[in-house]
Amino acid sequence: MKKNTFKSILLFSFALFSVCLIAQTAPDEDTNPDLSCPASGEFENNSTRNVDITNPVNVGTVDDRSCYSDYSERDVYGKTWGVYNITDGSNHWDAPNTLQPRIERSLPRSQETGVGSYARFTGTFRILEAGYTGIESQDGSYIAQAKGKHTGGGGPPDPAICLYLAKPIFGTGANAGKQVAFKIFAERILERGGSGSGREVVELIEVDKDAEITFELEVGFREDPNDATKKIHYCDAVIDGVSFPWNIPDPERGTESGIRYGAYRVKGGRAQIRWANTTYQKMEVVDTGDPVPSDDIYRLRNVATGKFLTAVGNSATPVTMTDSGEPFNTHWKFVESGAYHNIDSQDKGNNIDVLRAVGTDPFLVVSTGKDAPTTDTDKSWTIHYDELEDTYRFESRFSGRILYHEADGGVYHKLNVLETDDRGSWEAIPTSQSLSISDIDLKVSSMKIYPNPTTDSFTIAFKNISGVKRIEVFNILGKVVYKNSTGAENIEVNNRGRLNTGIYLVRAVTDENNVFHPKLVVK
């Protein structure tokens, strides 16, 4: 009996200790039952949203849209913590019932899209309270978010890409009605500019109230491991040591990478977030990808045959090739459509519009009456530019098929076309340029690297460039890994293990101070 009594006392004491531990109020917790903005107006700050203290420990610029409190700092648990407290209805800056309250810090964005560009934030957070309405879709508060604009329209002017949402978990028994832990979710876009049904909400991890949780977030561009000529726009988080990588949709449409953190959104009650040990860094690498022809309207002349791409009819009629580039049905315009382009006929008198790549054998290319821009897969093309030859290749969205003038006279989009096969290469001749001089060598200066991608040695070839060329190769961190100079038209570079797998930027400067900077891929 004595033994059982001792065990009962021990279990009761442990349970009581656990309840007290979970229900404990944090030293810097706001327990004021009044969630309204002070009548004094001391936190309204109507002249600026950048409401900060001198020499704050948290990095970034404050965006304060709450009249409930301002940013402050408290020394707790051996650290100095930034204090972010907001309440439902406290956004006094924006029109009522539009945008949610927030006290966030914005960080300078990485505004280049080349492989190796990134924005990286680290810190430690504690969550003391999150918004609660009793409606699942309305509960929770954001502690951080990835931001980034994009091309092609759609969505708000400054869209969120992924938001990290904390939703409260309530206790039971003595802790009934008290927030004792939080589930962290990633609210991710399914498409550029996506909101509402254009997003998915994915549960990541559960954290206790007032627990110190490490947080890392990196948003940037990296090489696609499946295709070195393409890139991934990524958003990778590490929370409490657990990694949550994610690739952002439509990477070619992304134009920047940004991060904000603090406390944002409270549709009921109050949110209290704390941040300490924050750091931020960014890297910007210029994307030297293929340019789109900069003029307006073009004739497309096949390099191998010298004939011009010609539209015939507007209802699934196969295009043809003709000897003259003067008629309107040989004139084309490139219209941006998201990450791709439409090839749009200018023969509007006959209602002929964008080209379509038929997705079944024999994979013909046909005219349509579909207006540009259109996002239809079979009417979208990727444009590849050969800087040395000043020619273009047009890739349909069907597994790398190339616009091709076949020996039988037909025009197809064909698989496995070598870059040396001129039937897949096209000159884009502006309609403003007389065809009577189109065959004259215009002495365009250019530089090309081949093979590219490479695994070992490679050649840098110059066209119509005289004099000494100073050549430097940079890794993605901006460090020079190779340097040379030459007066020759070609220079062969033997790798000999100096260049590891990855993307490199090559910079060549001529005596006339002309600068060329193509991209090199080493596998």
C-alpha positions in Angstrom: 0.0 0.0 0.0 2.8 2.4 0.9 4.5 1.6 -2.4 1.4 2.4 -4.4 0.8 5.6 -2.5 4.4 6.7 -3.3 3.9 6.0 -7.0 0.6 7.9 -7.1 2.2 10.9 -5.5 5.1 10.7 -7.9 2.8 10.6 -11.0 0.7 13.4 -9.6 3.7 15.6 -9.0 5.0 14.9 -12.6 1.6 15.7 -14.1 1.4 19.0 -12.1 4.9 19.9 -13.2 4.1 19.2 -16.8 0.9 21.4 -16.7 2.8 24.2 -15.1 5.6 23.9 -17.6 3.3 24.0 -20.7 1.0 26.7 -19.3 3.9 28.9 -18.2 3.8 32.6 -19.3 7.0 33.7 -21.1 9.0 36.5 -19.4 8.3 38.8 -22.4 4.8 37.7 -23.1 2.0 40.4 -23.5 -0.9 39.3 -21.3 -2.9 42.5 -21.6 -6.6 41.4 -22.2 -7.3 44.6 -24.1 -6.4 43.9 -27.8 -7.4 47.3 -29.1 -5.0 50.1 -30.2 -4.2 52.5 -27.3 -6.6 55.5 -27.2 -3.5 57.7 -26.9 -2.5 56.9 -30.5 1.1 56.4 -29.4 1.7 53.5 -31.9 -0.2 55.0 -34.9 2.9 56.6 -36.5 0.9 58.0 -39.4 3.9 59.6 -41.1 6.0 56.5 -41.7 5.8 52.7 -41.7 9.5 52.4 -40.9 9.1 52.6 -37.1 12.3 51.3 -35.5 14.7 51.8 -32.6 18.3 52.9 -32.7 20.7 50.1 -33.7 18.2 47.2 -33.6 19.5 43.7 -33.3 17.2 42.4 -36.0 18.3 43.0 -39.6 16.1 44.6 -42.3 13.8 47.6 -42.7 10.6 47.7 -40.6 7.2 47.7 -42.3 4.9 48.6 -39.4 1.1 48.5 -40.1 -0.3 48.0 -36.6 -1.4 50.6 -34.1 -1.4 48.1 -31.3 2.4 48.3 -30.7 5.8 49.1 -32.2 8.9 47.0 -32.6 10.8 46.7 -29.3 13.5 44.5 -27.8 13.7 42.3 -24.7 16.6 40.4 -23.1 15.4 36.9 -22.4 17.1 33.5 -22.1 20.5 35.0 -22.7 19.6 36.6 -26.0 18.2 40.0 -27.2 14.9 39.4 -28.9 13.0 41.5 -31.4 9.4 41.8 -30.2 6.6 41.7 -32.9 3.0 42.0 -31.4 0.0 42.6 -33.6 -3.8 42.3 -33.1 -6.9 41.7 -35.2 -8.1 45.0 -36.8 -5.0 47.0 -35.9 -3.9 47.8 -39.5 -4.5 51.6 -39.6 -2.5 52.2 -42.8 -4.6 50.3 -45.4 -8.3 50.6 -46.2 -10.5 48.7 -43.7 -11.1 45.0 -44.4 -8.3 44.9 -47.1 -4.8 44.1 -45.9 -3.8 42.3 -42.7 -1.9 43.9 -39.8 1.9 43.3 -39.8 5.2 44.3 -38.2 7.7 42.8 -40.6 11.2 43.5 -41.7 12.0 43.6 -45.4 15.4 42.6 -46.7 17.2 43.9 -49.8 16.3 41.6 -52.7 18.6 39.6 -55.0 17.5 41.2 -58.3 19.5 39.0 -60.7 18.3 35.6 -62.0 21.5 33.9 -63.0 22.5 30.5 -61.5 24.1 31.2 -58.1 21.9 34.3 -57.3 20.2 34.0 -53.9 18.8 35.7 -50.8 19.6 33.9 -47.5 18.2 34.7 -44.0 18.9 32.9 -40.7 17.6 33.5 -37.2 16.0 32.0 -34.1 12.3 32.5 -33.4 9.9 31.9 -30.5 6.1 31.9 -30.9 4.1 33.0 -27.9 0.7 33.5 -29.6 -0.8 33.2 -33.1 -4.1 34.5 -34.6 -7.2 32.4 -33.9 -10.8 32.6 -35.2 -12.1 29.1 -34.8 -12.2 28.8 -38.6 -9.4 26.6 -39.8 -8.7 28.5 -43.0 -8.6 31.8 -41.1 -6.4 30.7 -38.2 -2.7 31.4 -37.8 -0.1 34.1 -38.4 2.8 34.3 -40.8 6.3 34.4 -39.3 8.3 34.7 -42.6 7.7 34.7 -46.3 9.6 34.4 -49.6 8.8 37.2 -52.1 9.5 37.7 -55.8 8.1 39.4 -58.9 7.7 37.6 -62.2 7.1 38.3 -65.9 3.9 37.6 -67.9 1.4 39.2 -65.5 -1.0 37.6 -63.0 -1.3 38.2 -59.3 -0.6 41.3 -57.1 2.2 43.7 -58.0 4.5 42.3 -55.3 3.5 38.6 -54.8 4.3 36.2 -52.0 5.9 33.0 -53.2 5.8 30.9 -50.0 4.6 32.0 -46.5 5.4 30.2 -43.3 2.3 30.0 -41.2 2.0 29.2 -37.5 -1.4 27.8 -36.3 -2.1 27.4 -32.6 -2.6 24.1 -30.8 -4.7 24.4 -27.6 -4.1 22.5 -24.4 -6.6 20.3 -22.4 -7.5 20.1 -18.8 -5.9 22.9 -16.9 -4.6 24.3 -20.2 -7.9 24.3 -22.0 -8.3 27.5 -24.0 -4.5 28.2 -23.9 -2.1 28.1 -26.8 0.5 25.5 -25.9 2.1 24.7 -29.2 2.0 25.6 -32.9 2.0 23.7 -36.2 4.1 25.4 -38.9 2.8 25.2 -42.5 4.2 26.3 -45.9 1.6 28.2 -47.9 3.0 27.8 -51.5 1.9 29.1 -54.9 0.9 26.5 -57.5 1.3 29.1 -60.2 3.0 32.5 -60.5 0.8 35.1 -58.8 -1.3 32.4 -57.2 -3.6 33.1 -54.3 -6.6 31.3 -52.7 -7.0 28.1 -54.8 -3.8 29.0 -56.6 -1.9 27.9 -53.4 -1.3 24.8 -51.5 -0.9 24.5 -47.7 1.6 21.9 -46.5 2.2 21.0 -42.9 5.9 21.0 -42.0 6.6 20.7 -38.3 5.2 21.3 -34.8 6.9 23.5 -32.2 6.2 24.2 -28.5 5.2 27.6 -27.2 8.2 29.7 -26.2 10.6 27.1 -27.6 13.7 28.6 -29.3 13.6 27.3 -32.9 16.4 27.9 -35.5 15.2 29.0 -38.9 17.0 29.3 -42.3 15.4 30.4 -45.5 17.2 30.6 -48.9 15.5 31.7 -52.1 17.5 31.7 -55.4 18.4 30.2 -58.7 20.4 27.0 -59.2 21.2 24.7 -62.1 18.6 22.1 -63.0 20.3 18.8 -62.2 18.5 17.2 -65.1 19.4 19.8 -67.7 22.4 22.1 -67.3 20.9 24.6 -69.8 18.0 25.2 -67.5 17.6 26.6 -64.0 15.5 26.1 -60.9 14.0 28.9 -58.8 14.1 27.4 -55.3 12.8 28.2 -51.8 14.6 26.0 -49.2 13.8 26.3 -45.5 15.4 24.6 -42.5 13.3 24.7 -39.3 14.7 23.3 -36.1 17.3 21.4 -38.1 14.7 19.8 -40.4 15.1 20.6 -44.2 12.1 21.5 -46.3 13.3 22.2 -49.9 10.8 23.3 -52.6 11.1 24.4 -56.2 9.0 27.4 -57.3 6.8 26.9 -60.4 7.8 28.5 -63.8 11.4 29.4 -62.8 12.0 31.2 -66.1 9.3 33.8 -65.1 11.0 34.7 -61.8 12.8 38.1 -61.8 14.0 38.4 -58.2 14.4 36.6 -54.8 13.3 38.3 -51.5 12.6 37.6 -47.9 10.5 39.2 -45.1 10.1 38.1 -41.5 8.4 39.3 -38.3 4.6 38.9 -37.6 2.0 39.2 -40.3 -1.8 38.3 -40.4 -4.1 38.0 -37.4 -7.7 37.6 -38.2 -8.7 37.0 -34.6 -7.0 37.6 -31.3 -3.3 38.5 -31.1 0.0 37.3 -32.6 3.3 37.4 -30.6 6.5 36.4 -32.5 10.1 36.9 -31.2 13.3 36.9 -33.4 16.9 36.8 -32.3 20.4 36.2 -33.9 19.2 37.3 -37.4 21.6 37.4 -40.3 21.1 38.1 -44.0 23.2 37.8 -47.2 22.6 37.9 -50.9 24.4 37.1 -54.1 23.6 38.4 -57.6 24.7 36.7 -60.8 23.7 38.1 -64.2 21.7 35.7 -66.4 23.5 35.6 -69.7 20.8 33.5 -71.3 19.6 33.6 -74.9 18.2 37.0 -76.1 15.0 37.4 -78.0 15.4 39.3 -81.3 15.1 43.0 -80.3 13.5 44.3 -83.5 9.7 44.2 -84.1 8.8 42.2 -87.2 11.0 39.6 -89.0 11.5 37.3 -91.9 12.7 33.9 -90.9 15.1 32.5 -93.4 16.4 28.9 -93.1 20.2 28.8 -93.0 20.6 25.6 -95.0 18.1 26.3 -97.8 17.8 30.1 -97.9 14.0 29.9 -98.1 11.6 31.9 -96.0 9.0 30.5 -93.5 5.6 31.2 -95.0 2.1 31.0 -93.5 -0.7 29.5 -95.6 -4.3 29.5 -94.4 -5.4 29.9 -90.8 -7.0 26.5 -89.9 -4.4 23.9 -89.2 -2.8 24.4 -92.6 0.9 23.4 -92.7 3.3 26.2 -93.2 5.5 26.2 -96.3 8.8 27.7 -97.5 9.1 30.2 -100.3 11.9 32.1 -102.1 10.7 35.6 -101.4 10.6 37.4 -98.0 8.6 40.3 -99.2 4.9 39.1 -98.8 3.1 39.7 -95.5 2.7 36.0 -95.0 6.5 35.7 -94.6 6.6 38.3 -91.8 6.6 37.2 -88.1 6.6 38.7 -84.7 7.8 37.2 -81.4 5.2 37.7 -78.7 6.1 37.0 -75.0 3.8 34.5 -73.3 5.1 33.8 -69.8 8.5 32.0 -70.0 7.9 31.3 -73.7 7.1 33.1 -76.9 4.4 32.8 -79.6 5.6 33.1 -83.3 2.8 35.3 -84.7 2.2 35.8 -88.4 1.7 39.4 -89.6 -0.7 38.4 -92.4 -3.6 39.7 -90.5 -5.6 40.5 -93.7 -6.1 36.7 -94.1 -6.6 36.2 -90.3 -3.5 34.1 -89.9 -2.0 34.2 -86.4 0.3 32.1 -84.2 2.2 28.9 -85.2 1.2 25.6 -83.7 3.4 22.6 -83.2 1.2 19.5 -83.7 1.9 17.0 -81.0 1.4 13.9 -83.0 3.3 12.2 -85.9 4.4 13.5 -88.3 4.9 16.6 -86.0 4.0 19.2 -88.6 4.0 23.0 -87.9 0.8 24.7 -88.9 -0.9 28.1 -89.1 -3.8 28.9 -86.8 -6.3 31.7 -86.2 -5.4 31.9 -82.5 -4.4 35.4 -81.4 -1.2 36.1 -79.5 -0.4 36.0 -76.7 -1.6 32.5 -75.8 -0.3 30.1 -73.2 -1.4 27.0 -75.2 1.4 24.4 -74.9 1.4 23.6 -78.6 1.7 27.3 -79.6 4.6 28.2 -77.2 8.3 28.2 -78.2 11.6 28.7 -76.5 14.1 30.8 -78.5 17.8 29.8 -78.5 20.3 32.3 -79.9 23.7 31.4 -81.4 25.8 34.5 -80.7 28.7 33.5 -83.0 26.5 32.8 -86.1 23.8 35.3 -85.2 21.1 32.7 -85.8 18.2 31.2 -83.9 16.7 27.8 -83.1 13.1 27.6 -82.1 12.2 24.8 -79.6 8.6 23.6 -79.2 7.3 22.5 -75.8 7.3 18.9 -76.9 10.4 17.3 -75.5 13.0 19.5 -77.2 11.7 19.4 -80.8 13.3 22.0 -83.1 11.6 24.0 -85.9 13.1 22.3 -89.0 13.0 22.6 -92.8 13.1 19.0 -93.9 14.6 17.8 -97.2 11.1 16.8 -98.4 10.2 20.5 -98.3 7.9 20.3 -95.3 8.3 22.2 -92.0 8.3 20.1 -88.8 9.4 20.3 -85.2 12.0 17.5 -85.0 13.8 15.6 -82.3 17.5 15.2 -81.9 18.6 18.1 -84.2 22.3 18.7 -83.9 23.4 22.3 -83.4 25.6 21.9 -86.6 22.5 20.9 -88.6 21.6 24.2 -90.4 18.1 23.0 -91.4 17.2 23.7 -87.7 18.8 27.2 -87.7 17.1 30.4 -88.8 18.1 34.0 -89.6 15.8 36.6 -88.2 16.0 39.4 -90.8 14.1 42.6 -89.7 11.6 43.8 -92.3 13.2 47.2 -91.9 16.4 45.7 -93.6 16.4 45.5 -97.4 16.9 41.9 -98.6 19.1 43.2 -101.4 21.9 43.6 -98.8 21.0 40.7 -96.5 23.7 38.5 -97.9 26.5 41.0 -97.2 28.8 40.1 -94.3 27.8 42.7 -91.8 31.0 41.9 -89.7 29.1 41.3 -86.5 31.6 40.7 -83.7 30.8 37.8 -81.5 32.3 35.1 -79.2 31.3 31.4 -78.8 32.4 28.6 -76.5 32.3 25.0 -77.6 31.6 22.3 -76.6 29.3 23.8 -74.1 28.4 22.1 -71.8 31.9 20.6 -71.5 33.5 17.9 -69.3 37.2 18.7 -70.0 38.8 21.1 -72.5 36.8 23.7 -74.4 37.5 26.3 -77.2 36.7 30.0 -77.1 36.2 31.3 -80.6 36.1 34.9 -81.7 34.4 36.2 -84.9 35.4 39.6 -86.4 37.4 40.6 -83.4 40.9 41.8 -83.9 43.6 42.6 -81.3 44.4 41.2 -77.9 41.6 39.7 -76.0 41.8 39.5 -72.2 39.9 36.5 -70.9 38.8 35.7 -67.4 36.6 32.9 -66.1 34.6 33.5 -62.9 32.8 31.0 -60.6 29.4 31.8 -59.2 31.0 33.5 -56.1 32.8 35.9 -58.4 36.3 34.5 -58.0 38.6 34.4 -61.0 39.5 30.7 -61.7 41.2 31.2 -65.1 42.9 34.1 -66.8 44.7 34.5 -70.2 45.1 36.7 -73.2 45.4 36.0 -76.9 45.5 37.7 -80.3 44.3 34.6 -82.1 40.8 33.9 -83.3 40.6 30.7 -81.2 42.0 29.7 -77.8 41.7 26.2 -76.4 41.4 25.9 -72.6 42.5 22.6 -70.9 40.5 22.2 -67.7 43.0 19.9 -65.9 40.7 19.8 -62.9 40.7 23.6 -62.3 36.9 23.9 -63.0 34.6 21.8 -60.9 31.1 20.9 -62.1 28.9 24.0 -62.2 28.1 27.2 -64.0 30.9 29.8 -64.9 30.8 33.2 -66.4 33.4 34.0 -69.1 34.5 37.6 -69.6 36.5 38.7 -72.7 37.6 42.3 -73.2 39.1 43.5 -76.5 41.5 46.3 -77.3 38.5 48.4 -78.2 37.1 47.7 -74.8 34.2 45.7 -76.2 33.1 43.2 -73.6 31.6 39.7 -74.1 30.3 37.6 -71.3 28.9 34.2 -72.3 28.1 31.3 -69.8 30.1 28.1 -69.5 28.6 24.9 -68.2 31.0 22.2 -66.8 29.6 18.8 -66.2 
